C-alpha cells in the first residue's frame, strides 16, 4: 500500500501524475472497497423481507422506497460525508478515527479528555467490526452454494470456517504476494454487480423512480412501524464506508474519489436497482435475491467470485485492525505488542500476532454461534454505526474550530448527517436482543481494557516520579565523586527525560561502575503520522559527559532505538548501536491497597503489562547487547 503525494495542490498536473492517480485508483479497489462491495450479498434481502407481502402495487411502492433509501444513504453518508467532506480532515495525508482525534486535539489545543474518549470508543468498536465483517461476508458468499443445491446447507458453516482459518493463518506472511490480484478481482466484481443489476432493471423500469428521495420518505412516513426495521437493513449497504477515510494515507484523496465515482458507486446502485426490480417480478426470491437473479449457468462462477471478494474484504478489515492497533499502541491506549513488517518496501503492511489471534477466535465464535448471514446481520451494524457517529462528532468539532471549510455550510450539514446516523443507530438498536449485544460486549471489553491501561500507566508514572531523583542533579553529584569508569557505551532507556532511569540506579547500586559514554534516550510519539529524518532526534549534553537523546517517531511508525542513535552522529554523538550495551529496567508489578485503582483494575493492568511485548523487540534493540535489571513495584 503506497503512500502518495498525489493530492498536493502545488504540484502540476502532468500525464505521468494522472497515470499514477489512475493506477492508485485501480489499486484502491482491492483494499478500500471490499467491505462495502460485499453488501449486495445480503443488504437488500435484510431490508426488504420486512415489507414483502400485500397487494402488488403496495409491494412495488415498498421496493422502490427501499431502493431509494439505499441510493440516498450511499449518496449522503458515503459520497458526501466520507468521500468529499471527511477526506478534507487529514493529518498530513493520514485518515482514520485516531488521526481525527489527533487533529481535534490539535485545533482545540487540549490533549486527552472528550476527543480521546470518543476515539477510544470508536477504535474499540472498530475491532468489533473487524470480527463481524469477515464472518458475515464469507458466510454470505458460501451460502450461494445452497442456491445451487439445498443439500449443500450443512457444509456452509464448516466451509466458511475453513476459509476464515486459512485467511488468518497466512497473515504472518503478509499480503504482498497476493495483493496484485486484489484489485483485478474486485474490479471484475463491481463490473459483475453492475451487469447483473442492469440485466434486471427492465423487469420493472419503475424502479428508476428510486432516484427520487420522496419515495424514500414515503417508506418512513407511511409505514412508521416498519421503518426502523427497514433502516436496520438499509444500513448494511453503507458498512465499509468508513474504510474510505481510514485508508486515505495509503492511496490519497483523488484516487479514492475517482474509484468510488467511476466504478464502485455505479456498480452498487445498478445492482440494488436490479435486485429491487427483480424482487417485484419475483417476490419469492426474497430468500436470496442476489444469487437468484443470476442465470443458472453463472451461479458456480458467481459463488467463487463472491467468496474471493469476501476474503479480500476480510483482509482489508484485518489489515485495518493491525493499523488501528499500531496507532493505539503509539498513543498509549494499548500495551506494547510485537509488530512485524511484512514488506520491505511498503510501511503500511504490518502483522501483529496478538491482534490476529484475538480476531480469529472472535470470528470463529461468531460463525459457530450465529451460523447464517441472516443471524449475523442482526449482530452487524451497531459497531460500524457507533464508529460513524463518532467520526461525525469529531469532524464537527474539527471543521468548527479549524475553519478548513465555511462553518456556516459544513456544521449544519454534519448535524443533519448526525441525526440520520442516529436514526440508523435507533434502527440497529432493535437488533440488540437478536445478536446486537455481541459487538457491544466486544466494544465494552476493549474500552475497559484501554481505560485501565491508560489509568494504570498514569498511576505507575506518578509513583516512579515520586520515588525518582532528577537525572541532571544525580549526574552533577557523580561528577564530583566519580565512580569507576569502564570502556564502552551504555544506553539507558527512560520514560521521562527529567528523572534518572531505574536501571541506572540499580547499576550504580550493584555494580558501582559507569561506562565512558553514557546515553539516556527517551522515545516520544508525535502528533504527526510520520516524522521527517531531519527531525528524528534532539540531542543535549549533560554533566559527566553524558548525552540526553529524545527520539521522535510518528504514531504510524515503528520505534527504532538503534536507528535513532545513528541519527545522532551529526550532533557529535557517534557510537555503533550494535556494540553499545543497553540497560533496561524490568518491573515486577504488585497490587497495593493504597493504589488509586480498584483491586480488579489493578489485576487487569498487571495482566496487560505482563502480556506487553518486551522493550527489546518493540524498540528493535539488539537482544545480545541487553542488560536487564529487575525491580518489584506496587501500583
Phi, psi and omega in degrees: 000113190269147173266140188231153172248031184294343184259013179285112185295341182285339183277141182284149178283113180241161177302322180295319181291321178297319179295322179295321178298318179296318179297316179294322178298317179295316180297326182296335180302324183277350183244313191276322195254007182298318183295307181291335180287340179270353181301324179301343179296331188219342189296311182297320179300314183291327180283325189267340185291350176278339188243358177289144183121170182086195182288158179302320180294319178295321179296317180299314180299320180295316181295315179297318180297317179293318177299323177295320176299319178300310185297314184285334172294319178294324181288311187283309186282309186279305187291307184286307186291306187275310187290319185257325187268301186294335178292350173274352178255071181247147178260090183053045176093349181263142176241193181103161189294323180285329173295322178294323176300314180298319178298315180296318178298326180290312184286332179269350181058034177225119179268147181075204176070216189299313183298315181294321179297319176298319179298321178298315180297313181298316180295320180298315180287337174297321178295324175297318177298322181293342174272318186284323183301309178299323182296307184289325183293310183291318180298317181295325178291315182292333179298345175299336178298327181288339175288324177293314181204122183297341180290349178283349188307317181296345184262356183298308183295311179301318181293319178298318179296320179297317179296314181294320179298315178299318181301314182285329180291332183269000182300324184300330183279353180081172184249006184301321184292329184250352183299333180296337180272344185300307185297312179300318180295316181292324177298315177299321180300312181292327174296316179297318177303311181296316181295315178302318180293314181297329179298333187247355177302327178294344177299329177201087183303342178298345179299336180295343174296348180298340177290346177275115184296345179296329178292324176294319180296323181299319179301317183286328184274314186279340180231060185299330180295329182262346190301318181293322177296319179295316181297329176299325176282321180298323182300331181299337181286341183250002174295135187104347178297326181292340179295333179298322180279320182296326183265016182304317183293338182280331187231332182096165186292308186299314179299318181293317179297319181296315180296320181294311186289321187271332187238304192288306182301312178299319180299316180293314182297313179300321182291316179295322177296317179296318178297320180296313180296320180295320181292327178295324179279334184225074184302331181290347182282005182298339181297328177195072187299328183298308182285325185290339179274358176275147174300149184302324181291340184264357187297311183297311176300325181292319177297318179296314179297316180299320179296317178300316182293322179292327175294318178297317178298318178296320179300318180297319180291320179297314177300320177298322178295321176298317182294316178297319179297318179299316178295318181297322178296314181297327181272003176079022180265342180225156176296160176300139176227149179292125181248122179255127176271117187270358178222135179285337186256335185249110185291338183281348183268103183229166178222131177237108188304313183301317180295318181301314184285327175296315178298317180300313180299317179297317180296315180298316179298318180298315180295318181292326182282315188266329169069338180219160181292330178296316177293321179294329179299331178293329180273343185275150173114314185296317181298311181294318181300318179298315178298320180295317178299319181291320174306315182294317178299312181294320179296322178299315178296316183297309183291332177291318184273324188278338184058028178300323175229161180302114183303327182297335178266317188284315187297312176301322179297316180292324177296318176299317178296321179300318180292324175296314180293327176294324175295317175301321180296320176299320178294317180292333179295336176295343182273355188304313182288345182259012179135346179295344177294335185297305178295332178294316178297317179297312180298317181297320180296318181289321177300314180298321180295316181295315181295318179298318181296317180295314181293320179296317179296319179297318179295321181293316180297318180298319180293317180297323179294322179295325185265002186257165174245155180292138184295314183298316179296320179297314182295325177296319179291324178290333178293326180285324178231083188287135172284175178298133178256141178238156183292151176115178181244135177243129180247123179249123175276136180222150180272337181226121184293348183277325189256150179291133179293149181299329181296325178293316180297318180291324179295318178293321184292319187262324185259334177057033177223158174226149177284161179297320180249122180246126180234124175250120187237132176244131179260122181242143178262126182275162174286349179270151179296323180219140181258131177299151181302325182293341181249015186296319185227152165239135187237137182221141177274143180237167174303161180069016179072018182277167180236137174248121183242128172250114181262130184248126176231145177287162182287353175259006184251158176266120179302140183218100184294312178303321178295322178295321179294322178295329180287352181276350186303317179298343181265005178100351178266105184239102176226156176271110183302337181280345181253350181286158173260130182254120181258120182238141174271135177241120187255133171259111187274145177228156176285159181216139178290341182267000183293151176284348179266142173296161187302315183297327180285327174298316180297320179294317180297317179297320178298316179296318180297321179292333178273352182294143179296145179293147182301332182302309181286318186295320182263008175059043180273138178302117187297334182277003181244017188256137171242118180256131180242119187269157175204151176264140185214130175268146184288000000 
